[in-house]
């Protein structure tokens, strides 16, 4: 009598019991982090390419400086696990990224200075796993976990938008 119960407790959790956090990406939407709906801007835009096995590639475009407006575009990858979108924080991804201001390459001095500041900020998190877990619907409150630990200080707001909605990096 206890054997069936024990086997049930040891069975893997069905994948459909946890909602797919990238279902909107499958429907052609992009993630807009810290949206300004009036200005149609986001601090970060993420375009996911799904691989079909829970893994994904992501093209990330985010504001790294507001005045002057400097944007970083880089590629990364990760996987969906337990209803969360997870990736490793890799300085190499950031270093390989393209920095621009109003669509134009930065001067060598400004680029070097901006990359140095980015690496200083990123260094404490380098190599750690970052996971995002939506905690609502519509305009989502996004919980951030670093190596499995909830980081309320890193919580974000995000929405899923269509590319033709015209959202762009800004703020």
C-alpha positions as CSV (number, residue, x, y, z in Angstrom):
1,X,0.0,0.0,0.0
2,X,2.8,2.4,0.8
3,X,4.8,1.4,-2.3
4,X,2.4,3.1,-4.8
5,X,2.5,6.3,-2.8
6,X,6.2,6.2,-2.5
7,X,6.6,5.6,-6.3
8,X,4.2,8.5,-6.9
9,X,6.2,10.8,-4.8
10,X,9.4,9.9,-6.6
11,X,7.9,10.3,-10.1
12,X,9.1,13.3,-12.0
13,X,6.7,16.3,-12.1
14,X,4.9,16.6,-15.3
15,X,6.2,19.4,-17.5
16,X,2.7,20.7,-18.2
17,X,2.1,21.3,-14.4
18,X,4.2,24.4,-14.6
19,X,3.1,27.1,-17.2
20,X,5.6,27.7,-20.0
21,X,7.2,31.1,-19.2
22,X,8.3,31.5,-22.9
23,X,4.8,30.7,-24.4
24,X,4.5,34.4,-25.4
25,X,7.9,34.1,-27.3
26,X,6.5,31.1,-29.1
27,X,3.6,33.3,-30.2
28,X,6.1,35.9,-31.7
29,X,6.3,38.3,-28.7
30,X,9.4,40.0,-27.3
31,X,10.0,40.7,-23.6
32,X,10.1,44.4,-22.6
33,X,11.7,45.0,-19.2
34,X,10.8,48.1,-17.2
35,X,8.3,49.3,-19.9
36,X,7.1,52.9,-20.4
37,X,3.9,52.3,-22.2
38,X,3.4,55.9,-23.1
39,X,6.8,56.4,-24.7
40,X,6.9,52.7,-25.9
41,X,10.3,52.2,-24.5
42,X,12.0,49.5,-22.4
43,X,15.2,49.4,-20.4
44,X,15.8,46.0,-21.9
45,X,14.3,44.1,-24.8
46,X,14.8,40.4,-25.1
47,X,14.1,38.4,-28.3
48,X,14.1,34.6,-27.6
49,X,14.8,31.9,-30.1
50,X,13.5,28.6,-28.7
51,X,15.4,25.4,-29.4
52,X,12.5,23.0,-28.5
53,X,14.2,21.2,-25.6
54,X,13.6,23.9,-23.0
55,X,16.8,25.7,-24.2
56,X,16.8,29.1,-25.8
57,X,19.1,31.6,-27.4
58,X,18.4,35.3,-26.6
59,X,19.3,38.6,-28.3
60,X,19.4,41.2,-25.5
61,X,19.3,44.9,-26.2
62,X,19.5,47.1,-23.1
63,X,20.2,50.7,-21.9
64,X,23.5,50.9,-20.1
65,X,23.7,54.7,-19.8
66,X,20.9,57.3,-20.0
67,X,22.8,60.5,-20.7
68,X,24.1,60.1,-23.3
69,X,21.8,57.1,-24.2
70,X,24.1,54.1,-24.7
71,X,22.7,50.7,-25.7
72,X,24.3,47.3,-25.5
73,X,23.2,44.5,-27.7
74,X,24.5,41.0,-27.0
75,X,23.6,37.3,-27.4
76,X,23.3,34.8,-24.7
77,X,21.6,31.4,-24.1
78,X,19.9,29.4,-21.3
79,X,17.1,27.1,-20.5
80,X,13.7,27.0,-18.9
81,X,13.7,25.2,-15.6
82,X,10.9,24.8,-13.1
83,X,8.9,27.5,-14.7
84,X,11.8,30.0,-14.7
85,X,13.9,31.4,-17.5
86,X,17.5,30.8,-16.5
87,X,20.9,31.7,-17.9
88,X,24.5,32.0,-16.6
89,X,25.9,35.6,-16.3
90,X,28.9,35.5,-18.6
91,X,31.1,38.5,-18.9
92,X,32.2,37.2,-22.3
93,X,28.7,37.7,-23.6
94,X,28.8,41.3,-22.5
95,X,32.3,41.9,-23.9
96,X,31.3,40.5,-27.3
97,X,28.3,42.9,-27.3
98,X,27.9,45.9,-29.5
99,X,27.7,49.3,-27.9
100,X,25.9,52.2,-29.7
101,X,24.5,55.6,-29.1
102,X,21.6,56.6,-31.4
103,X,22.5,53.7,-33.7
104,X,26.1,54.9,-34.0
105,X,29.3,53.2,-32.7
106,X,30.9,54.8,-29.7
107,X,34.2,56.6,-29.8
108,X,37.0,54.3,-28.8
109,X,37.5,56.2,-25.5
110,X,33.8,56.2,-24.6
111,X,33.5,52.5,-25.5
112,X,36.5,51.5,-23.4
113,X,35.2,53.5,-20.4
114,X,31.6,52.1,-20.8
115,X,32.9,48.5,-21.0
116,X,35.1,49.0,-17.9
117,X,32.1,50.3,-15.9
118,X,29.9,47.4,-17.1
119,X,32.5,44.8,-16.1
120,X,32.9,46.5,-12.6
121,X,29.1,46.3,-12.1
122,X,28.9,42.7,-13.5
123,X,31.9,41.2,-11.7
124,X,30.1,40.2,-8.4
125,X,27.5,38.3,-10.5
126,X,29.9,36.8,-13.0
127,X,29.4,33.0,-13.4
128,X,26.3,32.9,-11.3
129,X,22.9,31.6,-12.6
130,X,20.2,34.2,-13.0
131,X,16.5,33.1,-13.3
132,X,13.4,35.1,-14.0
133,X,10.1,34.0,-12.8
134,X,6.9,35.9,-13.7
135,X,4.6,36.4,-10.8
136,X,1.5,37.7,-12.5
137,X,-0.3,38.5,-15.7
138,X,-0.5,41.5,-18.0
139,X,2.3,43.8,-16.7
140,X,4.3,41.2,-14.8
141,X,6.3,41.5,-11.7
142,X,9.4,39.5,-12.3
143,X,11.2,37.8,-9.5
144,X,14.9,37.4,-10.0
145,X,16.8,34.5,-8.5
146,X,20.6,34.3,-8.3
147,X,21.9,30.8,-7.8
148,X,18.4,29.9,-6.6
149,X,18.1,32.7,-4.0
150,X,15.4,35.3,-4.4
151,X,16.8,38.8,-4.9
152,X,14.0,41.3,-4.2
153,X,16.4,44.1,-4.9
154,X,16.6,42.9,-8.5
155,X,12.9,42.6,-9.1
156,X,11.7,43.9,-12.4
157,X,8.5,44.7,-14.3
158,X,8.0,43.3,-17.8
159,X,5.5,42.9,-20.5
160,X,5.3,40.9,-23.7
161,X,4.9,42.9,-26.8
162,X,4.7,42.3,-30.5
163,X,7.6,43.5,-32.6
164,X,5.3,45.7,-34.6
165,X,4.1,47.5,-31.4
166,X,7.2,49.7,-31.9
167,X,8.9,49.4,-28.5
168,X,12.6,50.4,-28.4
169,X,15.3,50.7,-25.8
170,X,15.1,54.0,-23.9
171,X,14.1,55.9,-20.8
